[in-house]
Amino acid sequence: MGAGPTGESERGESAPRRRISYWCANGHEARPSFALDAEIPEEWDCPRCGLPGGQDEKNPPAAPRTEPYKTHLAYVKERRSDADGEAILAEALDRLRKRREII
């Protein structure tokens, strides 16, 4: 191993770069750098708060809307009406009662 200097000189010259400003809804600015020939993304996640940032300081992207956690019962209630539930329950109770008669 050589004892020479380490860092940028060993890797060669870096590609020409440019900094792009992105602002989130909280007013934070992020300034990532991109190679001059790189495709610039429309949004960039804010490193401070995690919200998406856009290039228009006055119109940052809105925070993504997260759906609250739903239980299995909540999903079932979306698919079935109360009348459906009562009918299914009545069928299940009838089967249980018939099974008791056999025993």
C-alpha positions in Angstrom: 0.0 0.0 0.0 1.3 3.4 -0.9 1.4 6.2 1.6 0.3 8.8 -0.9 -2.6 11.2 -0.5 -6.1 9.7 -0.6 -9.4 11.1 -1.9 -10.5 12.8 -5.0 -7.1 12.7 -6.7 -7.1 8.9 -6.6 -10.5 8.6 -8.2 -9.9 11.0 -11.0 -11.9 14.1 -11.8 -15.6 14.1 -10.9 -18.2 14.9 -13.6 -19.3 18.5 -13.9 -22.3 19.0 -11.5 -25.1 21.4 -10.7 -27.2 21.9 -7.6 -30.9 21.9 -7.8 -33.1 23.4 -5.0 -36.2 21.5 -3.8 -38.6 22.9 -1.2 -41.0 20.8 0.9 -44.3 22.0 2.5 -42.5 22.8 5.7 -40.3 25.4 3.9 -37.1 23.3 4.1 -34.7 23.6 1.2 -32.7 20.6 -0.1 -29.9 21.2 -2.6 -28.7 17.8 -4.1 -26.2 17.9 -6.8 -26.6 16.2 -10.2 -24.3 15.5 -13.1 -24.9 18.1 -15.8 -26.1 15.3 -18.2 -28.3 13.6 -15.5 -32.1 13.6 -15.7 -33.4 15.9 -12.9 -36.3 14.4 -10.9 -39.4 16.5 -10.4 -39.5 15.7 -6.6 -36.9 15.1 -4.0 -37.6 13.9 -0.4 -36.7 16.4 2.2 -33.7 15.2 4.3 -35.1 17.0 7.4 -38.7 16.0 7.5 -39.2 13.4 4.8 -41.9 15.2 2.9 -41.6 15.4 -0.9 -40.0 18.6 -2.2 -40.5 20.3 -5.5 -38.6 22.9 -7.5 -41.3 25.6 -7.1 -40.7 27.2 -3.7 -44.1 28.9 -3.7 -45.9 25.6 -4.6 -44.3 22.6 -2.9 -45.9 19.2 -3.3 -48.6 18.3 -0.8 -47.7 15.8 1.9 -48.8 12.3 0.9 -52.1 11.2 2.4 -51.6 8.0 4.5 -54.5 5.7 5.0 -55.1 4.7 8.7 -54.6 1.0 9.6 -57.7 -1.0 9.1 -58.6 -4.2 10.9 -59.9 -7.3 9.2 -63.3 -6.5 10.5 -63.2 -3.0 9.0 -62.5 -4.5 5.5 -65.4 -7.1 6.0 -67.8 -4.2 7.0 -66.9 -2.4 3.7 -67.9 -5.5 1.7 -71.0 -6.6 3.6 -74.1 -4.8 4.8 -75.5 -5.3 8.3 -78.3 -7.4 6.8 -75.7 -9.6 5.1 -73.9 -10.1 8.4 -77.1 -11.0 10.2 -77.9 -13.6 7.5 -74.5 -15.2 7.7 -74.6 -15.3 11.5 -78.1 -16.9 11.4 -76.8 -19.6 9.0 -73.8 -20.3 11.2 -76.0 -20.5 14.4 -78.4 -22.9 12.6 -75.6 -25.2 11.7 -74.2 -25.1 15.3 -77.7 -25.9 16.7 -78.1 -28.8 14.2 -74.7 -30.2 15.2 -75.7 -30.1 18.9 -78.9 -32.1 18.1 -76.7 -34.8 16.6 -74.4 -35.1 19.6 
